[in-house]
Every structure is written in structure tokens, then in C-alpha cells.
């Protein structure tokens, strides 16, 4: 079987950055599962579909014109890498992901991403649902306040308006929605390694994850 490392956790913990760094270090493929749901949410909004219309979203998921190329996320051939990173897109992704039939359609799509030499998968249910047999599972977490502050700084650096109290509220609401959904709720797998990134830099989190990679895959990295 193709070796898989899963990195799960809520939004704003740095799991996307860590996943990319680990995949690059190992020379493995990378799966950003959140991008799939964000693209679905964006596509639904562009088509005027309601995010609570389970049947319409499921049908869209079955024919979603999504592809990844050279670090870009493509929807119908259009680079939407930036468009899917807005707070609105994140909220839409969370609502779309709450529908069990939608998740079922996209489940096999994600599993097909596991191919040699290996895969590092980033998401919310990679270790608990999609790749339950992964030999290494990481769960990154951080307080809502820390995660909101990180997002606030990112938005400010891009010259965008941001309201910190509102970001904290949005993150708490999304966490509650993700943790309470009936299918694949956000939680750590029983055999996951828990890493709280609240007071850690990206470099420190990366080093911590590499410690686990060396433990589980001896000789894979120096």
C-alpha cells in the first residue's frame, strides 16, 4: 500500500503549510482536501445553488470540474487558488461538507490521490475517515483566539479589511459546525499525535512533525 501521512485539524492551525513542507521534504504527493470542499462551495455559489440543497450539491460534486496543476487549484480550467481562500469560501466549504451524500461522492476522489511514492493529506477527517490505515496521523490544534489573530494578520498583510472579534466569532462558529456534523465530525483519530501549535512557530511545528516521521518511517529523512 502507498504510505500516507494525515495532518488534520481546524482552520488556522497551519496544517496546510506543514503538509506542503512535509510533502516537499519527502518528495511525496500532497492532498489539500479542504480545497476540494472550498471549490465545491465556490462552484455552487457561482451556479446560484443553495448550500443547504443537499441533492443539488451532491449532483455538482459528481461532475465537479476540479483539477490541480503546478500548485494551482483549477475550476473549469480557471485558477481559483486565491478565490477559495476567502472567509466566505471557507464558510461555504464548511456548509457543503456537512452533507453526508456530498462527502460520500468526494471520498473516493480523495482516496485515489494516494499513489507512490507516498501522500501527505491535509484536512479534517483524513485520519478518521479517508485514510484510517495511515501509519502516521497528526492532529494540529490551536486556540480560536490564536487562529483568528493569525488570519487577521494575513488579511492585513494583503491589504484587506479585517475585524478580529468577528474573526474569532466566525472561527468558533465554524468549529462548532465542523465538530457537531453527523458525518465525519472534526476530531482527532484515536491513534493521532496531538500537536498544539498555539505557541509554536511554523518551523517548530515542522520539526515536531518530522520527529514523528522519523519515528514511524526510520531512515526516510535525515
C-alpha positions as CSV (number, residue, x, y, z in Angstrom):
1,X,0.0,0.0,0.0
2,X,1.1,3.6,-0.7
3,X,2.3,5.2,2.6
4,X,0.1,8.0,3.8
5,X,0.6,10.7,6.5
6,X,-2.5,12.5,7.6
7,X,-2.5,16.0,9.1
8,X,-5.9,17.0,10.4
9,X,-7.1,19.9,12.5
10,X,-9.3,23.0,12.4
11,X,-8.8,26.0,10.2
12,X,-5.9,28.3,11.1
13,X,-3.6,25.8,12.8
14,X,-1.0,25.9,10.0
15,X,-1.8,22.3,8.7
16,X,-1.8,23.4,5.1
17,X,1.7,24.9,5.3
18,X,3.0,22.0,7.3
19,X,1.5,19.5,4.9
20,X,3.2,21.2,2.0
21,X,6.6,21.4,3.8
22,X,6.5,17.7,4.7
23,X,5.4,16.6,1.2
24,X,8.3,18.7,-0.3
25,X,10.8,17.3,2.2
26,X,9.8,13.7,1.5
27,X,9.2,14.1,-2.2
28,X,5.6,12.8,-1.8
29,X,2.3,13.9,-3.3
30,X,0.1,16.3,-1.3
31,X,-3.7,16.4,-0.9
32,X,-5.4,19.6,0.2
33,X,-8.8,18.1,0.9
34,X,-10.1,21.5,2.2
35,X,-9.6,22.9,-1.3
36,X,-12.0,20.3,-2.7
37,X,-14.8,21.5,-0.5
38,X,-13.9,25.1,-1.0
39,X,-14.0,24.7,-4.8
40,X,-17.4,22.9,-4.4
41,X,-18.7,25.8,-2.3
42,X,-17.4,28.3,-4.8
43,X,-18.9,26.4,-7.8
44,X,-22.2,26.1,-6.0
45,X,-22.3,29.9,-5.3
46,X,-21.4,30.7,-8.9
47,X,-24.2,28.4,-10.1
48,X,-26.7,30.0,-7.7
49,X,-27.2,26.8,-5.7
50,X,-28.2,27.0,-2.1
51,X,-25.7,25.5,0.3
52,X,-28.4,23.6,2.1
53,X,-29.7,22.0,-1.1
54,X,-28.2,18.6,-0.5
55,X,-29.4,17.0,-3.7
56,X,-28.1,19.8,-5.9
57,X,-24.7,19.9,-4.2
58,X,-24.3,16.1,-4.5
59,X,-25.0,16.3,-8.2
60,X,-22.5,19.1,-8.6
61,X,-19.9,17.1,-6.6
62,X,-20.3,14.2,-9.1
63,X,-19.2,16.3,-12.0
64,X,-17.1,18.9,-10.3
65,X,-14.5,20.2,-12.9
66,X,-11.7,20.3,-10.4
67,X,-8.0,19.8,-11.1
68,X,-4.6,20.6,-9.5
69,X,-1.7,21.7,-11.6
70,X,1.7,23.2,-10.7
71,X,0.5,24.3,-7.3
72,X,-2.7,25.8,-8.7
73,X,-6.3,24.8,-7.9
74,X,-8.3,24.9,-11.1
75,X,-12.1,25.1,-11.5
76,X,-13.2,24.7,-15.1
77,X,-9.6,25.5,-16.0
78,X,-9.6,28.8,-14.1
79,X,-7.1,29.3,-11.3
80,X,-9.2,29.8,-8.2
81,X,-6.3,29.3,-5.7
82,X,-6.9,32.8,-4.2
83,X,-10.7,32.9,-4.6
84,X,-11.2,29.8,-2.4
85,X,-9.1,31.2,0.4
86,X,-11.6,33.9,1.5
87,X,-13.5,33.6,4.7
88,X,-16.7,33.4,2.7
89,X,-15.3,30.4,0.7
90,X,-14.3,28.7,3.9
91,X,-17.8,29.1,5.4
92,X,-19.3,27.8,2.2
93,X,-17.0,24.8,2.3
94,X,-17.9,24.0,5.9
95,X,-21.7,24.1,5.0
96,X,-21.2,21.9,1.9
97,X,-19.1,19.4,3.8
98,X,-21.9,18.9,6.3
99,X,-24.0,16.9,3.8
100,X,-23.3,13.1,4.0
101,X,-24.0,12.4,0.3
102,X,-21.6,15.1,-0.8
103,X,-18.9,13.6,1.4
104,X,-19.6,10.1,0.1
105,X,-19.1,11.3,-3.5
106,X,-15.8,13.1,-2.8
107,X,-14.4,10.3,-0.5
108,X,-13.3,8.0,-3.3
109,X,-11.9,11.0,-5.3
110,X,-9.6,11.7,-2.3
111,X,-8.5,8.1,-1.8
112,X,-7.4,7.9,-5.4
113,X,-4.8,10.6,-4.6
114,X,-2.8,8.1,-2.7
115,X,-0.1,7.0,-5.1
116,X,3.6,6.2,-5.0
117,X,5.9,7.2,-3.5
118,X,3.6,8.5,-0.8
119,X,0.9,11.0,0.1
120,X,0.7,13.7,2.8
121,X,-3.0,14.5,3.3
122,X,-4.4,17.7,4.9
123,X,-7.9,18.0,6.1
124,X,-10.4,17.5,8.9
125,X,-11.2,13.7,8.5
126,X,-8.1,12.4,6.7
127,X,-7.1,10.2,9.7
128,X,-10.6,9.3,11.0
129,X,-12.4,8.6,7.7
130,X,-10.5,8.8,4.4
131,X,-7.2,7.2,5.3
132,X,-7.9,5.2,8.5
133,X,-5.0,2.9,8.0
134,X,-2.4,5.6,7.7
135,X,0.7,4.7,9.8
136,X,1.2,8.3,10.9
137,X,-1.6,10.6,11.8
138,X,-1.1,14.2,13.1
139,X,-3.8,16.4,14.7
140,X,-2.8,20.1,14.8
141,X,-4.8,22.4,17.1
142,X,-4.6,25.9,18.4
143,X,-7.0,28.2,20.4
144,X,-9.6,30.1,18.4
145,X,-8.1,33.4,19.5
146,X,-4.6,32.5,18.2
147,X,-6.0,31.2,14.9
148,X,-8.1,34.3,14.5
149,X,-5.1,36.5,15.1
150,X,-3.1,34.6,12.5
151,X,-5.9,35.1,10.0
152,X,-6.2,38.8,10.9
153,X,-2.5,39.4,10.2
154,X,-2.7,37.5,6.9
155,X,-5.6,39.7,5.7
156,X,-3.9,42.9,6.9
157,X,-0.7,41.9,5.0
158,X,-2.8,41.5,1.9
159,X,-4.3,45.0,2.4
160,X,-7.7,43.6,3.2
161,X,-10.1,44.8,5.8
162,X,-10.4,42.5,8.9
163,X,-12.2,42.6,12.2
164,X,-10.5,40.5,14.9
165,X,-13.6,40.0,17.1
166,X,-15.6,38.9,14.1
167,X,-12.9,36.5,13.0
168,X,-12.9,34.9,16.5
169,X,-16.7,34.5,16.3
170,X,-16.6,33.1,12.8
171,X,-13.9,30.5,13.8
172,X,-15.8,29.4,16.9
173,X,-19.0,29.0,14.8
174,X,-17.2,27.0,12.2
175,X,-15.5,24.8,14.8
176,X,-18.9,24.1,16.4
177,X,-20.4,23.3,13.0
178,X,-17.5,21.0,12.0
179,X,-17.4,19.2,15.3
180,X,-21.1,18.6,15.5
181,X,-21.9,17.5,12.0
182,X,-23.4,13.9,11.9
183,X,-20.9,12.5,9.4
184,X,-17.1,12.7,9.8
185,X,-17.1,15.4,12.5
186,X,-13.8,17.2,13.2
187,X,-11.9,15.2,15.8
188,X,-8.6,13.6,16.4
189,X,-8.2,9.9,15.5
190,X,-7.6,7.7,18.5
191,X,-4.0,7.0,17.3
192,X,-3.2,10.5,16.2
193,X,-0.3,12.5,17.6
194,X,-1.7,15.7,19.1
195,X,0.3,18.9,18.4
196,X,-0.8,22.3,19.8
197,X,0.6,25.0,17.6
198,X,-0.8,27.9,19.7
199,X,2.7,29.0,20.9
200,X,4.8,27.4,18.2
201,X,6.3,28.8,15.0
202,X,5.9,27.0,11.7
203,X,9.5,25.9,11.9
204,X,8.9,24.4,15.4
205,X,5.8,22.6,14.3
206,X,7.6,21.3,11.2
207,X,10.4,19.9,13.3
208,X,8.0,18.3,15.7
209,X,6.2,16.6,12.8
210,X,9.5,15.4,11.3
211,X,10.3,13.8,14.7
212,X,7.2,11.6,14.2
213,X,8.1,10.9,10.6
214,X,11.5,9.6,11.7
215,X,9.8,7.5,14.4
216,X,7.3,5.9,12.1
217,X,9.4,5.8,8.9
218,X,13.0,5.1,10.1
219,X,15.6,6.2,7.6
220,X,13.1,8.2,5.4
221,X,14.5,11.6,6.4
222,X,17.9,12.5,7.9
